[in-house]
Amino acid sequence: MILGFAMPASFYPNYKDMRSDAYYAAAMSAGRNGSMAQEIHRQENNHYVDNLEELLKVDRGLTDDAQVTFVFGFVSESGFTFTTQHGKDKQKREVEFNYRDN
């Protein structure tokens, strides 16, 4: 009986890490999709956007996971920067996406 209780407790930290990594991967995926939406928007409108509402017109799936947030930074005619983060990622990792024309 004791062995039965000890093993699940030893696996718990790994399970938490796997969940955190999955949340981080969701933030990365949303960011990659956001980058593609930025490029599509620029091709259609000749400029990048600095808000999620405009990107959602290109890809409504960007908010499929309500825990993923987008924070926009530098945006100009020649490039953009934004970060994504998942609210449940215990490590609070941010993913940065940027592009700049030469």
C-alpha positions in Angstrom: 0.0 0.0 0.0 2.7 2.5 0.9 4.4 2.0 -2.5 1.1 2.7 -4.2 0.9 6.1 -2.6 4.6 7.0 -3.0 4.7 6.6 -6.7 2.0 9.0 -7.7 3.4 11.6 -5.4 6.8 11.3 -7.1 5.3 11.8 -10.5 3.4 15.0 -9.5 6.2 17.5 -10.2 6.7 16.0 -13.7 3.0 16.3 -14.4 3.0 20.0 -13.3 6.0 20.6 -15.6 4.2 18.9 -18.5 1.1 21.0 -18.0 3.2 24.2 -17.9 5.0 23.2 -21.1 1.6 22.6 -22.8 0.4 26.0 -21.8 3.7 27.5 -23.1 3.2 25.6 -26.4 -0.4 27.0 -26.7 1.1 30.6 -26.3 3.7 29.8 -29.0 1.0 28.4 -31.3 -1.2 31.5 -30.9 1.7 33.7 -31.5 2.7 31.9 -34.7 -0.9 32.2 -35.9 -0.8 35.9 -34.9 2.3 36.5 -37.0 0.7 34.9 -40.0 -2.4 37.0 -39.5 -0.2 40.1 -39.4 1.3 39.2 -42.7 -2.1 38.5 -44.3 -3.4 41.8 -42.9 -0.4 43.7 -44.4 -0.8 42.1 -47.8 -4.5 43.1 -47.9 -4.1 46.6 -46.2 -0.5 47.7 -46.6 0.2 48.0 -42.9 0.6 45.9 -39.7 -1.8 46.3 -36.8 -1.2 47.1 -33.1 -4.3 45.4 -31.6 -5.9 42.0 -31.4 -9.3 43.1 -32.6 -7.9 43.8 -36.1 -6.0 40.5 -36.2 -9.2 38.7 -35.2 -10.8 39.9 -38.5 -8.1 37.8 -40.2 -8.1 34.8 -37.9 -10.9 34.4 -35.3 -9.1 31.4 -33.9 -6.5 33.5 -32.1 -8.7 33.6 -29.0 -9.7 30.0 -29.0 -7.7 29.7 -25.8 -9.0 32.5 -23.6 -6.0 32.2 -21.3 -3.5 33.3 -24.0 -2.9 37.1 -24.0 -1.3 39.2 -26.7 0.6 42.4 -25.8 1.6 44.6 -28.7 4.8 46.5 -28.8 6.5 48.3 -31.7 4.4 48.4 -34.9 5.1 50.4 -38.1 4.7 50.1 -41.8 7.9 47.9 -41.9 7.4 45.6 -38.9 5.8 44.5 -35.7 6.5 43.1 -32.3 4.1 41.4 -29.9 4.3 38.9 -27.1 2.0 36.1 -26.1 1.7 34.4 -22.7 -0.6 31.8 -21.2 -2.3 32.7 -18.0 -1.9 29.2 -16.5 1.8 28.8 -17.2 3.2 28.7 -13.7 6.6 29.9 -15.0 5.0 33.0 -16.6 7.0 32.6 -19.8 6.5 35.1 -22.6 7.0 34.4 -26.3 8.1 37.3 -28.4 7.3 37.6 -32.1 8.7 40.2 -34.4 9.3 41.0 -38.0 11.0 43.9 -39.6 11.4 44.6 -43.4 15.0 45.4 -44.4 
